[in-house]
Amino acid sequence: MQLAFRRYESDDQPQVEEIWSLSFFGGSPLPDFVPFCADGQSVFVAEDVAEPGRILAAYKLHHLTAWRGSSYVDGADDDRDGVYLTNDGVGLVGVRPEVRQTGVGGKLLRWGLAEMRGRGTHFSSLYAFSEAYYRRLGWESTGTRVQIFCPNKRMPRLKVNLPVRQLTADQWPLLEAAYDRFARRYCGMSRRSQVRWDRVLRPKDPNDPVIYALGDPVESYVVLNANRAGWNDQTIVEFVWTSVESYRSALGFLANLGINQRSLVWQEPSDGPFRYTHHDKTVEQHLIPPPQFRIVDVPGAIGALRTNASGEFRFQLSDEQLPENDGPWRVAFSPAGVNVTPCDEADLHFSVQTLTQAVLGEPSLATLVARGYVRSHSESATAAATALLTEQRVYCLEIF
């Protein structure tokens, strides 16, 4: 089967919507909260060359950013104190039922990786229907998401020391500063546009998101689905806090809010406070699948990092889908910047998956080397690489 890959055209929309409907919504029309192609999004398709105009597969890209800890990048002069990496979130990867298991979807994704790299995208991320499938294409699970399932009677009864108010979706700018403070602590969190805020806060039938903010200005907030009846599980869609006090006040408020509910359910990153300070044997805590990330432009992503350390190391990796990433690469870094150039030899050897994890920071490079997932021929090179690729907590709240 001969395929052509390209950005969608307006005439393709009915076919793409049909593919997505059959793949994700049981044949029903796309819901209102899934716009076909909003600002900050792109749609790409695979066309059957033998039948011009017949679309066989499609997916959507969400053009995001990914903070790396307390620093971020992309040449933004107004954010010199941090680094963020460009990140294309892959969603709605759909294939016509009659051509599934023929490799159409994988070929479209491989073409998409080359297209992303050509545009200078640093990373790609996705929520996988099968981690093993996307792992074969270079994506890998990175970071930790802890789901907490707490019976109401076991919620900590803490004093709410901050004023609480209910907000509407149009008041999202009031949440922005708190979200940014929270996001900069983690790697993988996105800088949000209004489109991204709308994705989280706008009503989605049958549950309308309800927003409660604590503090003035806002220091923590919770977004929850409104239960229509009591004695159910109250799901928290998004929970953000900026300090120990704002976290404690938010927990106290959630305990009051859920007084007529069976339990409260929310997520925290791997360093979230609940498991260390409020765990109870009747509280269930589960690791749930985090997003998978993939480094797309190796020299671009590493060259975008910032550091107060100085050093040099050489590495090589194996990237079957994007062999131009393989190297070997020499990395020289100092507070003045990070320089990535081709070289002839390597002291460290990565797969594309382990390099993705090392650059983002969870699991850390030190852990990957110690467990044998990254081969090292030089202790000094390992030490230098660890000084640049520091351990970080990886977390993502975006929906795509």
C-alpha positions, 0 to 999 in steps of 0.5 A: 500500500502506497501512502502520502503523508501531509497536513490535512486540508479542509476537504479531509475533515469529514473523513478525519472526523469519521475515523476519530468517531469510529476509533474513540467515540463508538461511531458517535459525532465528536463531542463539543469539547474535542474541536477538530483543529483549534489554535495551537493544534495541527492535524496530519493525515495518511492518504491512499495514493491509489485512491487520491483523497481517501484518508486512511489515518489521522492524528492531532498534534497539540503544540505545547511546552515542557518546563524542566524543573525551575528553568525553561527554554526556547529563546524567551528573553522574558523568562531568563530564570528557567528553561522550557522545551518545545513539546508536541503532544500526540492525540487521537491517533486513529486508523480506518478499521479496514486497514488496521494492523497493516502498519498505516498508523506507525508509518504516519507516526514515523513521518510525523517524527521527522516533520516535528524534528524538521520544525525544531520540536524538542520533545513529543508526548502522548497518553498511550493506548499501549505503552509497548506499541509506542515504546517501539517507536521511541516513546517511553514512560517518564515520571510518576502519577500517584492516584489517591483514593481517600474515604471521606472519613479518613480525609485529614480534618485540617483548618482552612486558613485561606479564603475560598471562592468559586470561580468560573472558567472565564476567570482562569487568569486568576489561576495562572500565577499559582499554576506557573509556580506549581508547574516550574517545580516539575519537568513536563508541565506545559505553559498554558494558553487560553486554549489549554485552560479552556480544555481543562475548565470548560463544561464537558457533558455530563459533568460540569467542572467546578473551580474553587480557589484558595487565597487572594491572590490564589495560592492553591486551587481544585477543579472537580467534576460536579456529582449529581448525587451524594455518596459517590466518589468525588473526582478532582480533575486538577489539584495545584498548590504553591506551598505547604500551607496552601496544600493543607488548606486545600485538603481541609477544604476538600474534606469539607466539600466531600462531607456527603461523598463516599470518597475523594479521588485525586492525583499527585506527583511522586513527591506529593505531600499526602503519601508522606504526611497524611497516609492512612492504611484505609487510603488507597494509593496507586501508580497510574500510567504517566504520559510517555515522552520522546526526545525528537531533536537531540542536539536541540533539546540538550543545547536548550538546557541551562546550568550553573555547572561546567563540564564535558562528555560524549555520548551516542544513542540508538534511534531507529526512527530518527537516525540523525539523532544518533551522533556521537555528540560532544556536549560542553557546558558552562553557565554561559550555555550548552554546546552540542557538536558531532564527534568521533567517539562516545563514553556513554551509550543511550537508547532513545528511551533512556536518553529521554528519561535522563534529559527529563530527569525521572528516572535520573541518569544516575539511576539509569547508569547504576541499573545498567540501562545506560552504558558508561565507559568513563566515570568522569563522563558520567559525573559530567553528564549527571551535573547537566542532566540533573534529577527532576520530578516529571509530571504533566497535567495536560489533557490531549 
